Amino acid sequence: MRRGVAATICAAALPVGAAVAEEGYRIATGAPDGNYYALGGAICALANRYADGAPPCRNLPTAGSAENLVALRRGEAGFALVQGDVARAALDEAEAEGPADLRGVMTLQTEMLTILTRRDGGIAALADLAGRKVSLGPEGSGHRATMQQVLSYGGWAVEGVPDPAGDAGTGGEHPTGDGDKAVGEAEQSAAAAGDADASAQGGPADGVPRIAALCDGRIAAAGFVFSSPSGVIDDALSRCPLAVLPISRDEVAALVPADGPYRPATIPSGTYETVTSDVPTLGMPVLLVTTADAPTARVEALLSRVMKDLDLLRASGPSLAGLTPEAMATPPEGIPLHGAAALYYEVTGFTAVLQAE
């Protein structure tokens, strides 16, 4: 049982919007200035551009992955953007608030666990976080879920601190390296498609309270889940003497079950000015998910409209530039595809191995 993720999902059981209207549907995303919101806007823009009068797709702003599952369970969203580890936990844990009948629709960019520490803090490995003041991330975010999960694997108790006021938007749902461009393009495309809810307002990471707390020495470390490169991390590393904590391959092998949601990942040397050697860490995909009883026609229509102009989705952010249909058709182990998605990928020849019911 992944208790950390379950606790995060339960804590995120907050009202996030009105129920899905009969005339349309929503994608639960993330903070309005963030990457998940921009990504949802790009998906909806494509869905609406080729809708031919069908019900419109709209963005639903949230705190992030865990809250998105709550929105999906309550029927406040028809689809949700979710970190792979959070989705897997919702399926694995009977006590989780997320829907047990979760199904994959498409697999998108890969995100990496990025833990920032002070260079003078004496933290060289995950185990060194034990007993320290650590910012896990905002309630309802994938950040917090991943940090809790990784720390629970190692059995390390940290002094989790409340996130400083105003930091509700710093989850893995925040802008990546070219976040302003991605958000702006998604907004323009969504506006052209008539999606009034997709008015993403991207901006630089100036003033992120968690980073300020780290620079001031009020906390010893802060965990983030981002696509790489990340504008937030780049900004943080330029503010004060911080380092990206490596998670060695041995630590990954010891901590993470072979069939778990995490995989070894690397932040390459030169990704950030102060990163002068490769930094090993954990990676996980971002998924668009729905529930098993989602209407077949709606799932197939959303997929076909996105695939009709996949280059527009690729252009919505640097982390999506290399996206392929084959990768989109391959969810992490343990997460089955929705039947309509599985059939779509099979018929179009994008996958030969399906996990559908």
ROVODREN-824976 format. One record per residue (C-alpha): chain; x, y, z; residue in one letter. Coordinates in nm, 3 decimals. Layout:
BEGIN
- A X Y Z A
...
% end
This chain:
BEGIN
- A 0.000 0.000 0.000 M
- A 0.126 0.344 -0.090 R
- A 0.001 0.532 0.213 R
- A 0.178 0.859 0.129 G
- A 0.003 0.895 -0.204 V
- A -0.331 0.788 -0.056 A
- A -0.300 1.051 0.216 A
- A -0.228 1.316 -0.043 T
- A -0.528 1.218 -0.254 I
- A -0.754 1.213 0.049 C
- A -0.627 1.555 0.161 A
- A -0.706 1.688 -0.185 A
- A -1.078 1.607 -0.158 A
- A -1.179 1.969 -0.205 L
- A -1.439 2.131 -0.431 P
- A -1.271 2.208 -0.762 V
- A -1.559 2.313 -0.982 G
- A -1.908 2.246 -1.099 A
- A -2.012 1.904 -1.222 A
- A -1.950 1.829 -1.587 V
- A -2.230 1.983 -1.789 A
- A -2.426 1.771 -2.029 E
- A -2.321 1.992 -2.318 E
- A -1.946 1.950 -2.266 G
- A -1.665 1.794 -2.068 Y
- A -1.354 1.907 -1.884 R
- A -0.993 1.803 -1.839 I
- A -0.867 1.848 -1.481 A
- A -0.520 2.000 -1.516 T
- A -0.323 2.218 -1.273 G
- A -0.241 2.575 -1.173 A
- A -0.353 2.839 -1.427 P
- A 0.008 2.954 -1.474 D
- A 0.137 2.601 -1.512 G
- A 0.240 2.342 -1.767 N
- A -0.045 2.100 -1.697 Y
- A -0.298 2.376 -1.754 Y
- A -0.126 2.474 -2.078 A
- A -0.111 2.109 -2.185 L
- A -0.481 2.065 -2.113 G
- A -0.547 2.381 -2.312 G
- A -0.353 2.244 -2.608 A
- A -0.544 1.913 -2.597 I
- A -0.879 2.093 -2.572 C
- A -0.780 2.328 -2.854 A
- A -0.730 2.032 -3.085 L
- A -1.044 1.858 -2.960 A
- A -1.251 2.171 -3.023 N
- A -1.088 2.262 -3.352 R
- A -1.204 1.939 -3.510 Y
- A -1.524 1.898 -3.306 A
- A -1.769 1.980 -3.589 D
- A -2.027 2.101 -3.341 G
- A -1.968 1.823 -3.085 A
- A -1.963 1.905 -2.710 P
- A -1.670 2.133 -2.625 P
- A -1.366 2.039 -2.419 C
- A -1.261 2.283 -2.146 R
- A -0.980 2.322 -1.894 N
- A -1.042 2.281 -1.520 L
- A -0.774 2.447 -1.302 P
- A -0.673 2.250 -0.992 T
- A -0.387 2.208 -0.745 A
- A -0.248 1.914 -0.944 G
- A -0.243 1.539 -0.993 S
- A -0.399 1.421 -0.668 A
- A -0.680 1.674 -0.680 E
- A -0.740 1.582 -1.044 N
- A -0.826 1.226 -0.942 L
- A -1.075 1.363 -0.691 V
- A -1.236 1.571 -0.967 A
- A -1.252 1.263 -1.187 L
- A -1.407 1.051 -0.912 R
- A -1.671 1.317 -0.839 R
- A -1.764 1.359 -1.202 G
- A -1.637 1.717 -1.209 E
- A -1.405 1.626 -1.496 A
- A -1.426 1.371 -1.775 G
- A -1.048 1.342 -1.813 F
- A -0.748 1.428 -1.595 A
- A -0.376 1.490 -1.633 L
- A -0.198 1.282 -1.369 V
- A 0.155 1.177 -1.283 Q
- A 0.210 0.808 -1.350 G
- A 0.295 0.727 -0.989 D
- A -0.019 0.898 -0.859 V
- A -0.235 0.711 -1.111 A
- A -0.073 0.379 -1.021 R
- A -0.130 0.441 -0.650 A
- A -0.497 0.519 -0.709 A
- A -0.536 0.179 -0.873 L
- A -0.328 -0.006 -0.612 D
- A -0.482 0.137 -0.297 E
- A -0.834 0.043 -0.197 A
- A -0.845 0.334 0.049 E
- A -0.742 0.598 -0.204 A
- A -0.990 0.867 -0.300 E
- A -0.908 0.830 -0.668 G
- A -1.126 0.609 -0.887 P
- A -1.039 0.240 -0.874 A
- A -1.156 0.206 -1.236 D
- A -0.895 0.449 -1.368 L
- A -0.801 0.399 -1.733 R
- A -0.529 0.545 -1.952 G
- A -0.601 0.745 -2.267 V
- A -0.259 0.873 -2.370 M
- A 0.093 0.890 -2.225 T
- A 0.261 1.228 -2.260 L
- A 0.588 1.382 -2.143 Q
- A 0.826 1.237 -1.884 T
- A 0.882 1.426 -1.559 E
- A 1.169 1.396 -1.314 M
- A 1.192 1.417 -0.938 L
- A 1.415 1.719 -0.872 T
- A 1.514 1.771 -0.509 I
- A 1.692 2.098 -0.436 L
- A 1.918 2.134 -0.132 T
- A 2.150 2.398 0.004 R
- A 2.510 2.335 -0.095 R
- A 2.621 2.399 0.262 D
- A 2.351 2.178 0.411 G
- A 2.546 1.851 0.433 G
- A 2.289 1.660 0.224 I
- A 2.449 1.427 -0.030 A
- A 2.195 1.143 -0.050 A
- A 1.828 1.075 0.013 L
- A 1.902 0.927 0.353 A
- A 2.048 1.261 0.463 D
- A 1.699 1.414 0.444 L
- A 1.593 1.217 0.754 A
- A 1.502 1.453 1.036 G
- A 1.545 1.766 0.823 R
- A 1.289 2.032 0.737 K
- A 1.171 1.945 0.389 V
- A 0.907 2.111 0.171 S
- A 0.718 1.824 0.011 L
- A 0.494 2.038 -0.210 G
- A 0.143 2.182 -0.203 P
- A -0.153 1.973 -0.090 E
- A -0.317 1.807 -0.386 G
- A -0.006 1.822 -0.605 S
- A 0.188 1.538 -0.762 G
- A 0.497 1.687 -0.600 H
- A 0.382 1.599 -0.253 R
- A 0.260 1.254 -0.357 A
- A 0.594 1.163 -0.513 T
- A 0.803 1.297 -0.228 M
- A 0.592 1.111 0.029 Q
- A 0.615 0.794 -0.175 Q
- A 0.993 0.803 -0.220 V
- A 1.057 0.888 0.145 L
- A 0.822 0.612 0.258 S
- A 1.007 0.357 0.044 Y
- A 1.326 0.440 0.235 G
- A 1.155 0.468 0.572 G
- A 1.289 0.817 0.628 W
- A 1.089 1.052 0.848 A
- A 1.135 1.417 0.763 V
- A 0.995 1.728 0.924 E
- A 0.749 1.816 0.651 G
- A 0.680 2.187 0.664 V
- A 0.368 2.368 0.543 P
- A 0.432 2.528 0.209 D
- A 0.480 2.904 0.233 P
- A 0.173 3.107 0.143 A
- A 0.115 3.154 -0.225 G
- A 0.298 2.841 -0.338 D
- A -0.008 2.651 -0.451 A
- A 0.110 2.653 -0.809 G
- A 0.455 2.496 -0.787 T
- A 0.368 2.135 -0.850 G
- A 0.479 1.929 -1.146 G
- A 0.202 2.127 -1.310 E
- A 0.420 2.443 -1.336 H
- A 0.594 2.586 -1.641 P
- A 0.894 2.404 -1.790 T
- A 1.199 2.563 -1.948 G
- A 1.003 2.737 -2.221 D
- A 0.689 2.756 -2.013 G
- A 0.587 3.108 -2.114 D
- A 0.597 3.015 -2.481 K
- A 0.409 2.689 -2.419 A
- A 0.142 2.861 -2.215 V
- A 0.106 3.145 -2.464 G
- A 0.073 2.914 -2.763 E
- A -0.176 2.693 -2.583 A
- A -0.380 3.000 -2.489 E
- A -0.381 3.131 -2.844 Q
- A -0.475 2.794 -2.991 S
- A -0.746 2.741 -2.731 A
- A -0.886 3.089 -2.789 A
- A -0.894 3.024 -3.162 A
- A -1.086 2.705 -3.088 A
- A -1.337 2.890 -2.870 G
- A -1.225 2.743 -2.537 D
- A -1.296 3.028 -2.295 A
- A -1.171 2.827 -1.997 D
- A -0.818 2.786 -2.133 A
- A -0.687 3.134 -2.059 S
- A -0.356 3.019 -1.912 A
- A -0.148 3.302 -1.767 Q
- A 0.208 3.181 -1.768 G
- A 0.490 3.375 -1.610 G
- A 0.839 3.342 -1.467 P
- A 0.900 3.172 -1.135 A
- A 1.003 3.494 -0.958 D
- A 0.898 3.498 -0.595 G
- A 0.821 3.128 -0.556 V
- A 0.801 3.107 -0.176 P
- A 0.946 2.756 -0.144 R
- A 1.261 2.862 -0.322 I
- A 1.289 3.173 -0.105 A
- A 1.253 2.959 0.207 A
- A 1.531 2.730 0.082 L
- A 1.761 3.019 0.000 C
- A 1.696 3.176 0.341 D
- A 1.783 2.853 0.520 G
- A 1.436 2.806 0.669 R
- A 1.416 2.461 0.509 I
- A 1.688 2.214 0.413 A
- A 1.536 2.079 0.092 A
- A 1.240 2.107 -0.141 A
- A 1.105 1.847 -0.381 G
- A 0.971 1.922 -0.728 F
- A 0.845 1.708 -1.015 V
- A 0.913 1.873 -1.350 F
- A 0.983 1.808 -1.710 S
- A 1.340 1.906 -1.787 S
- A 1.457 2.175 -1.832 P
- A 1.238 2.364 -1.587 S
- A 1.218 2.740 -1.564 G
- A 1.144 2.710 -1.192 V
- A 1.457 2.504 -1.125 I
- A 1.670 2.728 -1.346 D
- A 1.546 3.031 -1.154 D
- A 1.610 2.864 -0.819 A
- A 1.968 2.765 -0.903 L
- A 2.044 3.123 -1.006 S
- A 1.910 3.273 -0.683 R
- A 2.141 3.121 -0.424 C
- A 2.392 2.834 -0.375 P
- A 2.166 2.535 -0.433 L
- A 2.233 2.187 -0.567 A
- A 2.023 1.917 -0.731 V
- A 2.031 1.608 -0.508 L
- A 2.137 1.297 -0.702 P
- A 1.940 0.976 -0.655 I
- A 2.188 0.706 -0.747 S
- A 2.103 0.401 -0.954 R
- A 2.176 0.187 -0.646 D
- A 1.925 0.391 -0.447 E
- A 1.669 0.352 -0.724 V
- A 1.722 -0.024 -0.732 A
- A 1.699 -0.052 -0.352 A
- A 1.401 0.179 -0.310 L
- A 1.177 0.120 -0.605 V
- A 1.007 -0.212 -0.687 P
- A 1.088 -0.338 -1.035 A
- A 0.721 -0.321 -1.129 D
- A 0.672 0.021 -0.970 G
- A 0.581 0.346 -1.144 P
- A 0.932 0.496 -1.136 Y
- A 1.221 0.450 -1.373 R
- A 1.582 0.570 -1.369 P
- A 1.618 0.911 -1.531 A
- A 1.897 1.161 -1.580 T
- A 1.917 1.538 -1.573 I
- A 2.199 1.585 -1.825 P
- A 2.503 1.797 -1.759 S
- A 2.444 2.148 -1.889 G
- A 2.067 2.138 -1.846 T
- A 2.122 2.418 -1.596 Y
- A 2.426 2.644 -1.576 E
- A 2.536 2.509 -1.238 T
- A 2.476 2.142 -1.327 V
- A 2.817 2.041 -1.459 T
- A 2.770 1.663 -1.450 S
- A 2.483 1.423 -1.511 D
- A 2.244 1.399 -1.215 V
- A 2.069 1.061 -1.174 P
- A 1.714 1.071 -1.045 T
- A 1.368 0.914 -1.084 L
- A 1.136 0.967 -1.377 G
- A 0.766 0.912 -1.438 M
- A 0.530 0.986 -1.728 P
- A 0.236 1.226 -1.736 V
- A -0.087 1.055 -1.836 L
- A -0.423 1.166 -1.964 L
- A -0.666 0.936 -1.784 V
- A -1.038 0.878 -1.756 T
- A -1.262 0.613 -1.599 T
- A -1.361 0.273 -1.735 A
- A -1.720 0.385 -1.790 D
- A -1.628 0.697 -1.988 A
- A -1.829 0.703 -2.312 P
- A -1.649 0.513 -2.586 T
- A -1.736 0.773 -2.848 A
- A -1.595 1.058 -2.637 R
- A -1.262 0.883 -2.573 V
- A -1.222 0.784 -2.938 E
- A -1.316 1.132 -3.057 A
- A -1.066 1.304 -2.827 L
- A -0.787 1.071 -2.936 L
- A -0.859 1.097 -3.307 S
- A -0.877 1.478 -3.295 R
- A -0.544 1.505 -3.112 V
- A -0.378 1.259 -3.350 M
- A -0.518 1.449 -3.648 K
- A -0.270 1.730 -3.582 D
- A -0.014 1.588 -3.341 L
- A 0.244 1.844 -3.451 D
- A 0.040 2.117 -3.280 L
- A 0.053 1.925 -2.953 L
- A 0.428 1.872 -2.993 R
- A 0.472 2.245 -3.047 A
- A 0.291 2.334 -2.724 S
- A 0.601 2.270 -2.509 G
- A 0.964 2.156 -2.538 P
- A 0.901 1.843 -2.332 S
- A 0.652 1.724 -2.596 L
- A 0.874 1.784 -2.899 A
- A 0.970 1.418 -2.934 G
- A 0.626 1.273 -2.859 L
- A 0.539 0.971 -3.075 T
- A 0.209 0.786 -3.120 P
- A 0.377 0.466 -3.008 E
- A 0.482 0.625 -2.677 A
- A 0.137 0.776 -2.631 M
- A -0.012 0.428 -2.668 A
- A 0.207 0.277 -2.396 T
- A 0.096 0.347 -2.037 P
- A 0.316 0.248 -1.741 P
- A 0.289 -0.109 -1.617 E
- A -0.023 -0.170 -1.412 G
- A -0.233 0.106 -1.572 I
- A -0.478 -0.039 -1.826 P
- A -0.594 0.154 -2.129 L
- A -0.955 0.252 -2.170 H
- A -1.116 0.006 -2.411 G
- A -1.178 0.274 -2.674 A
- A -0.817 0.394 -2.653 A
- A -0.685 0.040 -2.681 A
- A -0.900 -0.024 -2.987 L
- A -0.797 0.307 -3.145 Y
- A -0.427 0.237 -3.100 Y
- A -0.468 -0.119 -3.227 E
- A -0.663 -0.020 -3.537 V
- A -0.422 0.260 -3.621 T
- A -0.125 0.027 -3.569 G
- A 0.040 0.221 -3.288 F
- A 0.056 -0.068 -3.042 T
- A 0.063 -0.445 -3.044 A
- A 0.057 -0.506 -2.669 V
- A -0.260 -0.381 -2.499 L
- A -0.363 -0.365 -2.134 Q
- A -0.734 -0.316 -2.184 A
- A -1.024 -0.488 -2.022 E
% end
